[in-house]
């Protein structure tokens, strides 16, 4: 009997939780901090992101100081994250946009009073903020339901048949959010990332040790031959 999409999601979620356990996001950051951290995370790893974020916080006493700082000073502070010449102006621009909208206050708490889609759209209107960054800020920092799709989740959901093969990353956010239960956003996001990092890599994949291999539709599985 063919399983429904929801049944498949439920099985995948349950099996990943059984094998990987209940995942925990790193210590949640305040929304503006999370926004800056996520901008820094683009095209780099978590270690470089954290080094750059800590250096930025050490160099400037608050976000207002970052906003008004000489751009080159910001660039130098965040250089470990890579693409600093792009990310520095983006961070300052985002802070300026928040302050301008919020009466000079650099805070995103006002997003909690908006409908989910309005809050998401507000973030997407910030230059340098895409669907993944917006969803991370909403879900992990503000407890607002959203399902971030990073490269690991995009790859894994494509191989599993949880999204159309040629669907873009941007459209995958909406597609998956509409089909995955809200109460699964948190743990399924984190466990799918772990699956992508440890088992289902972009260049090397280990289907023989994948906990959800029986539910996967990938046609290039490297399973042991009988």
Secondary structure, DSSP 8 states (H G I E B T S, - for coil): ----HHHHHHHHHHHHHHHH-S---SS---HHHHHHHHHHHTTS-HHHHHHHHHHHHHH-SSHHHHHHS-HHHHHHHTGGGS-HHHHHHHHHHHHHHHHHHTTT----GGGGGS-HHHHHHHHHTSTT--HHHHHHIIIIIH--------HHHHHHHHHHTSS-TT--HHHHHHHHHHHS-GGGHHHHHHHHHHHHHHTB-SS-B-GGG-TTGGG---SS------
